[in-house]
């Protein structure tokens, strides 16, 4: 069930209508209704077999957690956590990587929705319980942790020590009016990001990838920058909606983005982009490997390992591995460069970082390595002719059609206005210092804010029929 659908709006309204009044009278019953809603949401999106695959994993985690908290000897605890972790990693490998690892000779053909996020979330749970960083009072909360409907398909990855205590807090299923206003605000902003921005950039990007050989250099750069902006608005839009839904239920999700395209280094970029993934990899892989405490050579090796894992986690293909390797090499290069890099003007450091991120995203989006090289080659050698009209096919086509009727004199300028408007607004938005999540707590509805959000949200809702799925739901 996509967040961008009338079905989801009806589902969310019904869930809130049942759970919130019940939460003020009998919270255990409201909690049971929320769990039922999470089950319905996942079954509607992934079917019974997808649910069964993840449910078995949740049972494995529950059994491991019970054993780990039962006071058993350390040797047995270590064996149990390794067996449970092996189960989760094995299921992920079987469903997502069989085809890649066997050269296409074998393939499962499908994967449970949200499996990658589910796997890392379960591994984080096992790690924190094993090390004593978190000790659950009961295993009854594990279902909501695994299948919480705002996060189950595309995150953010929920850290156990931050999520489980909220289920015992007074605000759970009893949100105040400030939480309700903040939640609605985030849902509206996330919807606008996805529909009006991410999918609009997606139209340009898809058109460009379909006709790579015909792209001039300016058109190639529009495609490259377009995907950089599309991916951000798509994933951060999802996270905004997820955070808004959670806030309406009295829960707070972790911040997953902090203006990443303002970063002055790749190291800083990964502190701002997909923050929960970065935190998981740092605490569950980088630190156990030794982090930066075993010399420079070992540090660089550990950096490469976590970024190769990150690339492979995103997808079973050489393009994702190359993308991960590029980011790992960039971080190693920055460490080797050292303090000398910090002496460069901030604008130069930003340009270097943003250019690298744009070029690396080409491999993330490309169907294969040869296509990635072709797009990068066109960006350099494709000539300076202006982009052809077909590149903008589907970009606000209904809106521009209406403008042509109302203002015929604008017709020669419509393509320029579409590109300048979309990319200009996109760049301003990604470079704005405060994110939607930052503004949630301080948000106070006013007439003009409400009117602006209402108009843009209504525009988004009216466009639901042409909405594509969230990019990260594929991972």
One Martini backbone bead per residue (centre of mass of N, CA, C, O) as a GRO file, in nm:
protein
  475
    1UNK     BB    1   0.088   0.042   0.029
    2UNK     BB    2   0.090   0.348  -0.069
    3UNK     BB    3   0.122   0.666   0.044
    4UNK     BB    4   0.032   0.742  -0.266
    5UNK     BB    5  -0.293   0.701  -0.173
    6UNK     BB    6  -0.623   0.658  -0.101
    7UNK     BB    7  -0.594   0.402   0.065
    8UNK     BB    8  -0.403   0.520   0.278
    9UNK     BB    9  -0.576   0.752   0.378
   10UNK     BB   10  -0.801   0.563   0.477
   11UNK     BB   11  -0.627   0.391   0.665
   12UNK     BB   12  -0.526   0.619   0.850
   13UNK     BB   13  -0.799   0.729   0.940
   14UNK     BB   14  -0.901   0.463   1.066
   15UNK     BB   15  -0.673   0.416   1.265
   16UNK     BB   16  -0.710   0.682   1.422
   17UNK     BB   17  -1.019   0.651   1.488
   18UNK     BB   18  -0.959   0.397   1.671
   19UNK     BB   19  -0.689   0.439   1.846
   20UNK     BB   20  -0.714   0.717   1.991
   21UNK     BB   21  -0.975   0.690   2.161
   22UNK     BB   22  -0.882   0.416   2.286
   23UNK     BB   23  -0.613   0.521   2.418
   24UNK     BB   24  -0.779   0.692   2.649
   25UNK     BB   25  -0.920   0.420   2.771
   26UNK     BB   26  -0.757   0.149   2.625
   27UNK     BB   27  -0.445   0.077   2.538
   28UNK     BB   28  -0.432  -0.229   2.477
   29UNK     BB   29  -0.653  -0.216   2.257
   30UNK     BB   30  -0.513  -0.005   2.079
   31UNK     BB   31  -0.262  -0.172   2.027
   32UNK     BB   32  -0.406  -0.409   1.886
   33UNK     BB   33  -0.511  -0.234   1.653
   34UNK     BB   34  -0.235  -0.146   1.548
   35UNK     BB   35  -0.131  -0.428   1.484
   36UNK     BB   36  -0.356  -0.491   1.282
   37UNK     BB   37  -0.284  -0.259   1.089
   38UNK     BB   38   0.003  -0.354   1.023
   39UNK     BB   39  -0.088  -0.619   0.898
   40UNK     BB   40  -0.264  -0.503   0.674
   41UNK     BB   41  -0.051  -0.329   0.537
   42UNK     BB   42   0.146  -0.560   0.460
   43UNK     BB   43  -0.051  -0.747   0.311
   44UNK     BB   44  -0.132  -0.534   0.093
   45UNK     BB   45   0.178  -0.509  -0.017
   46UNK     BB   46   0.297  -0.842   0.013
   47UNK     BB   47   0.148  -1.054   0.137
   48UNK     BB   48   0.174  -1.358   0.290
   49UNK     BB   49   0.464  -1.451   0.210
   50UNK     BB   50   0.608  -1.198   0.306
   51UNK     BB   51   0.510  -1.210   0.598
   52UNK     BB   52   0.616  -1.493   0.667
   53UNK     BB   53   0.918  -1.434   0.631
   54UNK     BB   54   0.929  -1.211   0.856
   55UNK     BB   55   0.791  -1.362   1.091
   56UNK     BB   56   1.009  -1.573   1.127
   57UNK     BB   57   1.228  -1.367   1.198
   58UNK     BB   58   1.083  -1.256   1.451
   59UNK     BB   59   1.087  -1.526   1.603
   60UNK     BB   60   1.390  -1.558   1.612
   61UNK     BB   61   1.442  -1.299   1.772
   62UNK     BB   62   1.266  -1.367   2.016
   63UNK     BB   63   1.421  -1.620   2.101
   64UNK     BB   64   1.695  -1.478   2.137
   65UNK     BB   65   1.608  -1.267   2.347
   66UNK     BB   66   1.521  -1.462   2.564
   67UNK     BB   67   1.796  -1.594   2.599
   68UNK     BB   68   1.973  -1.332   2.648
   69UNK     BB   69   1.769  -1.262   2.916
   70UNK     BB   70   1.816  -1.546   3.103
   71UNK     BB   71   2.126  -1.593   3.213
   72UNK     BB   72   2.314  -1.725   3.034
   73UNK     BB   73   2.585  -1.824   2.915
   74UNK     BB   74   2.810  -1.670   2.708
   75UNK     BB   75   2.850  -1.896   2.500
   76UNK     BB   76   2.549  -1.935   2.432
   77UNK     BB   77   2.488  -1.645   2.350
   78UNK     BB   78   2.681  -1.630   2.112
   79UNK     BB   79   2.552  -1.859   1.949
   80UNK     BB   80   2.269  -1.741   1.923
   81UNK     BB   81   2.338  -1.471   1.782
   82UNK     BB   82   2.474  -1.603   1.537
   83UNK     BB   83   2.234  -1.770   1.439
   84UNK     BB   84   2.034  -1.537   1.403
   85UNK     BB   85   2.208  -1.371   1.210
   86UNK     BB   86   2.237  -1.593   0.995
   87UNK     BB   87   1.943  -1.603   0.921
   88UNK     BB   88   1.902  -1.313   0.821
   89UNK     BB   89   2.129  -1.312   0.611
   90UNK     BB   90   2.037  -1.562   0.454
   91UNK     BB   91   1.764  -1.455   0.360
   92UNK     BB   92   1.873  -1.211   0.209
   93UNK     BB   93   2.054  -1.368   0.011
   94UNK     BB   94   1.845  -1.552  -0.118
   95UNK     BB   95   1.645  -1.328  -0.226
   96UNK     BB   96   1.867  -1.100  -0.348
   97UNK     BB   97   2.159  -1.283  -0.438
   98UNK     BB   98   2.138  -1.544  -0.605
   99UNK     BB   99   2.158  -1.440  -0.896
  100UNK     BB  100   2.432  -1.295  -0.867
  101UNK     BB  101   2.607  -1.539  -0.743
  102UNK     BB  102   2.506  -1.737  -1.004
  103UNK     BB  103   2.474  -1.577  -1.278
  104UNK     BB  104   2.148  -1.662  -1.312
  105UNK     BB  105   2.095  -1.970  -1.254
  106UNK     BB  106   1.962  -1.855  -0.987
  107UNK     BB  107   1.620  -1.769  -0.865
  108UNK     BB  108   1.355  -1.661  -0.678
  109UNK     BB  109   1.188  -1.378  -0.795
  110UNK     BB  110   1.158  -1.270  -0.492
  111UNK     BB  111   1.081  -1.026  -0.225
  112UNK     BB  112   1.030  -0.902   0.060
  113UNK     BB  113   0.904  -0.634   0.180
  114UNK     BB  114   1.165  -0.472   0.346
  115UNK     BB  115   1.408  -0.671   0.403
  116UNK     BB  116   1.659  -0.492   0.445
  117UNK     BB  117   1.550  -0.332   0.688
  118UNK     BB  118   1.471  -0.568   0.866
  119UNK     BB  119   1.749  -0.697   0.898
  120UNK     BB  120   1.900  -0.459   1.032
  121UNK     BB  121   1.703  -0.428   1.268
  122UNK     BB  122   1.750  -0.713   1.389
  123UNK     BB  123   2.056  -0.689   1.427
  124UNK     BB  124   2.041  -0.451   1.623
  125UNK     BB  125   1.884  -0.593   1.840
  126UNK     BB  126   2.085  -0.822   1.898
  127UNK     BB  127   2.326  -0.643   1.969
  128UNK     BB  128   2.201  -0.479   2.211
  129UNK     BB  129   2.126  -0.724   2.385
  130UNK     BB  130   2.404  -0.862   2.400
  131UNK     BB  131   2.562  -0.592   2.516
  132UNK     BB  132   2.336  -0.428   2.705
  133UNK     BB  133   2.206  -0.161   2.579
  134UNK     BB  134   1.942  -0.350   2.568
  135UNK     BB  135   1.639  -0.440   2.771
  136UNK     BB  136   1.367  -0.606   2.745
  137UNK     BB  137   1.078  -0.675   2.924
  138UNK     BB  138   0.950  -0.779   2.648
  139UNK     BB  139   0.828  -0.944   2.341
  140UNK     BB  140   0.561  -0.781   2.259
  141UNK     BB  141   0.718  -0.540   2.092
  142UNK     BB  142   0.838  -0.685   1.829
  143UNK     BB  143   0.615  -0.641   1.622
  144UNK     BB  144   0.622  -0.331   1.601
  145UNK     BB  145   0.921  -0.313   1.529
  146UNK     BB  146   0.886  -0.486   1.257
  147UNK     BB  147   0.564  -0.364   1.156
  148UNK     BB  148   0.567  -0.069   1.142
  149UNK     BB  149   0.407   0.099   0.897
  150UNK     BB  150   0.592   0.357   0.845
  151UNK     BB  151   0.881   0.155   0.830
  152UNK     BB  152   0.873  -0.137   0.690
  153UNK     BB  153   0.969  -0.063   0.384
  154UNK     BB  154   1.184   0.228   0.433
  155UNK     BB  155   1.189   0.331   0.701
  156UNK     BB  156   1.359   0.387   0.939
  157UNK     BB  157   1.595   0.256   1.136
  158UNK     BB  158   1.529   0.104   1.442
  159UNK     BB  159   1.632   0.173   1.750
  160UNK     BB  160   1.566   0.009   2.029
  161UNK     BB  161   1.643   0.226   2.258
  162UNK     BB  162   1.436   0.443   2.113
  163UNK     BB  163   1.158   0.280   2.075
  164UNK     BB  164   1.051   0.101   2.313
  165UNK     BB  165   1.007   0.320   2.540
  166UNK     BB  166   0.764   0.463   2.391
  167UNK     BB  167   0.553   0.227   2.446
  168UNK     BB  168   0.549   0.331   2.768
  169UNK     BB  169   0.455   0.600   2.720
  170UNK     BB  170   0.214   0.849   2.749
  171UNK     BB  171   0.200   0.927   2.429
  172UNK     BB  172   0.105   0.658   2.342
  173UNK     BB  173  -0.194   0.701   2.176
  174UNK     BB  174  -0.164   1.025   2.312
  175UNK     BB  175  -0.173   1.282   2.149
  176UNK     BB  176  -0.117   1.594   2.109
  177UNK     BB  177  -0.182   1.877   1.933
  178UNK     BB  178   0.111   1.925   1.847
  179UNK     BB  179   0.151   1.643   1.721
  180UNK     BB  180  -0.074   1.662   1.512
  181UNK     BB  181   0.030   1.909   1.363
  182UNK     BB  182   0.313   1.794   1.296
  183UNK     BB  183   0.216   1.543   1.143
  184UNK     BB  184   0.056   1.685   0.917
  185UNK     BB  185   0.290   1.854   0.815
  186UNK     BB  186   0.479   1.618   0.732
  187UNK     BB  187   0.287   1.480   0.536
  188UNK     BB  188   0.256   1.714   0.342
  189UNK     BB  189   0.556   1.757   0.275
  190UNK     BB  190   0.615   1.468   0.175
  191UNK     BB  191   0.409   1.470  -0.055
  192UNK     BB  192   0.523   1.710  -0.209
  193UNK     BB  193   0.803   1.596  -0.259
  194UNK     BB  194   0.716   1.347  -0.418
  195UNK     BB  195   0.514   1.458  -0.636
  196UNK     BB  196   0.631   1.754  -0.728
  197UNK     BB  197   0.943   1.659  -0.731
  198UNK     BB  198   1.043   1.365  -0.763
  199UNK     BB  199   0.852   1.293  -1.011
  200UNK     BB  200   0.952   1.522  -1.191
  201UNK     BB  201   1.245   1.436  -1.205
  202UNK     BB  202   1.181   1.147  -1.301
  203UNK     BB  203   1.089   1.218  -1.586
  204UNK     BB  204   1.364   1.317  -1.686
  205UNK     BB  205   1.536   1.073  -1.611
  206UNK     BB  206   1.385   0.854  -1.771
  207UNK     BB  207   1.413   0.983  -2.047
  208UNK     BB  208   1.724   0.981  -2.052
  209UNK     BB  209   1.773   0.668  -2.011
  210UNK     BB  210   1.613   0.582  -2.273
  211UNK     BB  211   1.816   0.815  -2.444
  212UNK     BB  212   2.134   0.830  -2.422
  213UNK     BB  213   2.246   0.872  -2.721
  214UNK     BB  214   2.076   1.170  -2.740
  215UNK     BB  215   2.256   1.319  -2.542
  216UNK     BB  216   2.360   1.599  -2.439
  217UNK     BB  217   2.539   1.761  -2.212
  218UNK     BB  218   2.309   1.926  -2.079
  219UNK     BB  219   2.116   1.684  -2.057
  220UNK     BB  220   2.296   1.503  -1.883
  221UNK     BB  221   2.305   1.702  -1.640
  222UNK     BB  222   2.002   1.697  -1.587
  223UNK     BB  223   1.997   1.396  -1.517
  224UNK     BB  224   2.201   1.389  -1.289
  225UNK     BB  225   2.073   1.610  -1.108
  226UNK     BB  226   1.789   1.494  -1.106
  227UNK     BB  227   1.860   1.237  -0.939
  228UNK     BB  228   1.970   1.373  -0.690
  229UNK     BB  229   1.693   1.508  -0.626
  230UNK     BB  230   1.498   1.273  -0.641
  231UNK     BB  231   1.615   1.095  -0.416
  232UNK     BB  232   1.579   1.291  -0.188
  233UNK     BB  233   1.270   1.352  -0.211
  234UNK     BB  234   1.179   1.063  -0.193
  235UNK     BB  235   1.309   0.968   0.082
  236UNK     BB  236   1.246   1.217   0.261
  237UNK     BB  237   0.944   1.206   0.209
  238UNK     BB  238   0.896   0.937   0.341
  239UNK     BB  239   1.012   1.015   0.622
  240UNK     BB  240   0.808   1.237   0.676
  241UNK     BB  241   0.555   1.062   0.671
  242UNK     BB  242   0.643   0.862   0.886
  243UNK     BB  243   0.680   1.075   1.111
  244UNK     BB  244   0.387   1.178   1.102
  245UNK     BB  245   0.244   0.914   1.169
  246UNK     BB  246   0.387   0.865   1.438
  247UNK     BB  247   0.298   1.131   1.576
  248UNK     BB  248  -0.011   1.058   1.568
  249UNK     BB  249   0.079   0.805   1.777
  250UNK     BB  250   0.313   0.920   1.982
  251UNK     BB  251   0.575   0.905   1.799
  252UNK     BB  252   0.940   0.902   1.742
  253UNK     BB  253   1.153   0.946   1.488
  254UNK     BB  254   1.438   0.939   1.340
  255UNK     BB  255   1.663   1.116   1.190
  256UNK     BB  256   1.766   1.081   0.831
  257UNK     BB  257   1.798   1.397   0.762
  258UNK     BB  258   2.060   1.680   0.716
  259UNK     BB  259   2.126   1.840   0.468
  260UNK     BB  260   2.342   1.677   0.272
  261UNK     BB  261   2.400   1.900   0.030
  262UNK     BB  262   2.581   2.084   0.245
  263UNK     BB  263   2.831   1.938   0.233
  264UNK     BB  264   3.209   1.942   0.268
  265UNK     BB  265   3.201   1.621   0.276
  266UNK     BB  266   3.173   1.282   0.277
  267UNK     BB  267   3.168   1.242   0.577
  268UNK     BB  268   2.937   1.444   0.622
  269UNK     BB  269   2.728   1.320   0.438
  270UNK     BB  270   2.708   1.046   0.623
  271UNK     BB  271   2.583   1.227   0.867
  272UNK     BB  272   2.315   1.321   0.678
  273UNK     BB  273   2.271   1.050   0.526
  274UNK     BB  274   2.109   0.802   0.623
  275UNK     BB  275   2.160   0.788   0.942
  276UNK     BB  276   2.070   0.500   1.034
  277UNK     BB  277   2.264   0.345   0.853
  278UNK     BB  278   2.528   0.469   0.949
  279UNK     BB  279   2.492   0.386   1.246
  280UNK     BB  280   2.475   0.086   1.205
  281UNK     BB  281   2.751   0.043   1.060
  282UNK     BB  282   2.924   0.160   1.283
  283UNK     BB  283   2.818  -0.021   1.536
  284UNK     BB  284   2.792  -0.320   1.375
  285UNK     BB  285   3.089  -0.298   1.205
  286UNK     BB  286   3.317  -0.091   1.247
  287UNK     BB  287   3.377  -0.135   1.549
  288UNK     BB  288   3.414  -0.449   1.546
  289UNK     BB  289   3.664  -0.417   1.336
  290UNK     BB  290   3.811  -0.144   1.498
  291UNK     BB  291   3.800   0.096   1.333
  292UNK     BB  292   4.054   0.353   1.435
  293UNK     BB  293   4.250   0.160   1.649
  294UNK     BB  294   4.457  -0.009   1.414
  295UNK     BB  295   4.535   0.192   1.219
  296UNK     BB  296   4.536   0.312   0.904
  297UNK     BB  297   4.503   0.057   0.728
  298UNK     BB  298   4.262  -0.061   0.889
  299UNK     BB  299   4.075   0.179   0.856
  300UNK     BB  300   4.053   0.172   0.546
  301UNK     BB  301   3.941  -0.113   0.533
  302UNK     BB  302   3.684  -0.062   0.703
  303UNK     BB  303   3.564   0.148   0.518
  304UNK     BB  304   3.536  -0.032   0.267
  305UNK     BB  305   3.354  -0.245   0.389
  306UNK     BB  306   3.103  -0.068   0.465
  307UNK     BB  307   3.058   0.040   0.168
  308UNK     BB  308   3.020  -0.231   0.031
  309UNK     BB  309   2.782  -0.315   0.202
  310UNK     BB  310   2.603  -0.078   0.130
  311UNK     BB  311   2.590  -0.132  -0.172
  312UNK     BB  312   2.485  -0.430  -0.155
  313UNK     BB  313   2.227  -0.366   0.009
  314UNK     BB  314   2.088  -0.197  -0.223
  315UNK     BB  315   2.214  -0.413  -0.444
  316UNK     BB  316   2.239  -0.671  -0.701
  317UNK     BB  317   2.523  -0.511  -0.823
  318UNK     BB  318   2.790  -0.347  -0.965
  319UNK     BB  319   2.686  -0.058  -0.932
  320UNK     BB  320   2.665  -0.065  -0.618
  321UNK     BB  321   2.957  -0.139  -0.563
  322UNK     BB  322   3.082   0.107  -0.696
  323UNK     BB  323   2.941   0.316  -0.526
  324UNK     BB  324   3.059   0.222  -0.256
  325UNK     BB  325   3.360   0.241  -0.336
  326UNK     BB  326   3.367   0.544  -0.394
  327UNK     BB  327   3.297   0.634  -0.105
  328UNK     BB  328   3.531   0.493   0.033
  329UNK     BB  329   3.761   0.632  -0.127
  330UNK     BB  330   3.684   0.921  -0.051
  331UNK     BB  331   3.736   0.889   0.255
  332UNK     BB  332   4.029   0.808   0.233
  333UNK     BB  333   4.124   1.061   0.080
  334UNK     BB  334   4.046   1.264   0.305
  335UNK     BB  335   4.238   1.146   0.518
  336UNK     BB  336   4.499   1.186   0.355
  337UNK     BB  337   4.468   1.491   0.318
  338UNK     BB  338   4.346   1.627   0.558
  339UNK     BB  339   4.392   1.951   0.677
  340UNK     BB  340   4.435   2.075   0.392
  341UNK     BB  341   4.136   2.072   0.308
  342UNK     BB  342   4.033   2.283   0.529
  343UNK     BB  343   4.179   2.535   0.375
  344UNK     BB  344   3.967   2.545   0.193
  345UNK     BB  345   3.717   2.680   0.071
  346UNK     BB  346   3.392   2.612   0.123
  347UNK     BB  347   3.297   2.623  -0.172
  348UNK     BB  348   3.500   2.416  -0.281
  349UNK     BB  349   3.417   2.178  -0.099
  350UNK     BB  350   3.127   2.170  -0.195
  351UNK     BB  351   3.176   2.122  -0.495
  352UNK     BB  352   3.331   1.857  -0.467
  353UNK     BB  353   3.111   1.700  -0.318
  354UNK     BB  354   2.867   1.741  -0.508
  355UNK     BB  355   2.998   1.627  -0.761
  356UNK     BB  356   3.055   1.346  -0.655
  357UNK     BB  357   2.767   1.264  -0.579
  358UNK     BB  358   2.650   1.287  -0.862
  359UNK     BB  359   2.840   1.078  -1.003
  360UNK     BB  360   2.776   0.836  -0.816
  361UNK     BB  361   2.465   0.817  -0.877
  362UNK     BB  362   2.487   0.696  -1.158
  363UNK     BB  363   2.543   0.402  -1.054
  364UNK     BB  364   2.285   0.374  -0.884
  365UNK     BB  365   2.087   0.408  -1.148
  366UNK     BB  366   2.214   0.217  -1.327
  367UNK     BB  367   2.172  -0.089  -1.496
  368UNK     BB  368   2.478  -0.048  -1.590
  369UNK     BB  369   2.803   0.029  -1.658
  370UNK     BB  370   2.778   0.120  -1.954
  371UNK     BB  371   2.557   0.334  -1.904
  372UNK     BB  372   2.716   0.508  -1.710
  373UNK     BB  373   2.947   0.579  -1.908
  374UNK     BB  374   2.768   0.710  -2.122
  375UNK     BB  375   2.661   0.945  -1.954
  376UNK     BB  376   2.940   1.062  -1.875
  377UNK     BB  377   3.034   1.105  -2.165
  378UNK     BB  378   2.807   1.300  -2.255
  379UNK     BB  379   2.878   1.522  -2.037
  380UNK     BB  380   3.151   1.584  -2.214
  381UNK     BB  381   3.084   1.488  -2.548
  382UNK     BB  382   2.770   1.584  -2.634
  383UNK     BB  383   2.755   1.868  -2.658
  384UNK     BB  384   2.570   2.205  -2.671
  385UNK     BB  385   2.298   2.131  -2.717
  386UNK     BB  386   1.989   2.156  -2.653
  387UNK     BB  387   1.741   2.017  -2.516
  388UNK     BB  388   1.500   1.814  -2.591
  389UNK     BB  389   1.161   1.792  -2.554
  390UNK     BB  390   1.151   1.483  -2.466
  391UNK     BB  391   1.283   1.524  -2.179
  392UNK     BB  392   0.994   1.675  -2.075
  393UNK     BB  393   0.813   1.448  -2.073
  394UNK     BB  394   0.565   1.475  -1.816
  395UNK     BB  395   0.628   1.771  -1.723
  396UNK     BB  396   0.371   1.928  -1.634
  397UNK     BB  397   0.159   1.885  -1.873
  398UNK     BB  398  -0.114   1.992  -1.768
  399UNK     BB  399  -0.019   2.270  -1.674
  400UNK     BB  400   0.101   2.367  -1.949
  401UNK     BB  401  -0.157   2.338  -2.108
  402UNK     BB  402  -0.312   2.557  -1.951
  403UNK     BB  403  -0.113   2.791  -2.004
  404UNK     BB  404  -0.144   2.797  -2.314
  405UNK     BB  405  -0.439   2.889  -2.298
  406UNK     BB  406  -0.410   3.141  -2.105
  407UNK     BB  407  -0.084   3.192  -2.217
  408UNK     BB  408   0.035   3.195  -2.529
  409UNK     BB  409   0.307   3.368  -2.497
  410UNK     BB  410   0.460   3.127  -2.326
  411UNK     BB  411   0.527   2.887  -2.515
  412UNK     BB  412   0.841   2.939  -2.585
  413UNK     BB  413   0.906   2.927  -2.247
  414UNK     BB  414   0.815   2.664  -2.098
  415UNK     BB  415   1.071   2.488  -2.083
  416UNK     BB  416   1.243   2.688  -1.929
  417UNK     BB  417   1.049   2.722  -1.689
  418UNK     BB  418   1.045   2.428  -1.599
  419UNK     BB  419   1.347   2.395  -1.542
  420UNK     BB  420   1.405   2.643  -1.366
  421UNK     BB  421   1.189   2.590  -1.153
  422UNK     BB  422   1.258   2.303  -1.061
  423UNK     BB  423   1.569   2.333  -1.008
  424UNK     BB  424   1.556   2.581  -0.829
  425UNK     BB  425   1.374   2.468  -0.606
  426UNK     BB  426   1.542   2.219  -0.547
  427UNK     BB  427   1.804   2.362  -0.452
  428UNK     BB  428   1.683   2.530  -0.227
  429UNK     BB  429   1.570   2.292  -0.061
  430UNK     BB  430   1.846   2.127  -0.015
  431UNK     BB  431   1.997   2.403   0.110
  432UNK     BB  432   1.827   2.420   0.340
  433UNK     BB  433   1.897   2.420   0.682
  434UNK     BB  434   1.597   2.324   0.739
  435UNK     BB  435   1.401   2.070   0.814
  436UNK     BB  436   1.110   1.922   0.865
  437UNK     BB  437   1.189   1.789   1.134
  438UNK     BB  438   1.287   2.052   1.266
  439UNK     BB  439   0.993   2.201   1.228
  440UNK     BB  440   0.786   2.035   1.388
  441UNK     BB  441   0.814   2.144   1.686
  442UNK     BB  442   0.767   2.461   1.579
  443UNK     BB  443   0.496   2.414   1.467
  444UNK     BB  444   0.241   2.661   1.373
  445UNK     BB  445  -0.061   2.723   1.283
  446UNK     BB  446  -0.167   2.917   1.006
  447UNK     BB  447  -0.329   3.052   0.758
  448UNK     BB  448  -0.098   3.059   0.541
  449UNK     BB  449   0.018   2.783   0.593
  450UNK     BB  450  -0.242   2.625   0.550
  451UNK     BB  451  -0.297   2.720   0.263
  452UNK     BB  452  -0.037   2.627   0.127
  453UNK     BB  453  -0.057   2.327   0.206
  454UNK     BB  454  -0.337   2.274   0.086
  455UNK     BB  455  -0.274   2.335  -0.210
  456UNK     BB  456  -0.028   2.141  -0.249
  457UNK     BB  457  -0.173   1.885  -0.150
  458UNK     BB  458  -0.404   1.888  -0.351
  459UNK     BB  459  -0.223   1.868  -0.598
  460UNK     BB  460  -0.102   1.595  -0.518
  461UNK     BB  461  -0.362   1.426  -0.493
  462UNK     BB  462  -0.452   1.479  -0.794
  463UNK     BB  463  -0.170   1.309  -0.882
  464UNK     BB  464  -0.182   1.003  -0.792
  465UNK     BB  465  -0.222   0.839  -1.066
  466UNK     BB  466   0.109   0.910  -1.143
  467UNK     BB  467   0.247   0.749  -0.921
  468UNK     BB  468   0.532   0.631  -0.795
  469UNK     BB  469   0.735   0.451  -0.636
  470UNK     BB  470   0.950   0.419  -0.400
  471UNK     BB  471   1.277   0.366  -0.429
  472UNK     BB  472   1.343   0.221  -0.144
  473UNK     BB  473   1.135  -0.020  -0.180
  474UNK     BB  474   1.350  -0.186  -0.365
  475UNK     BB  475   1.556  -0.250  -0.100
   0.00000   0.00000   0.00000
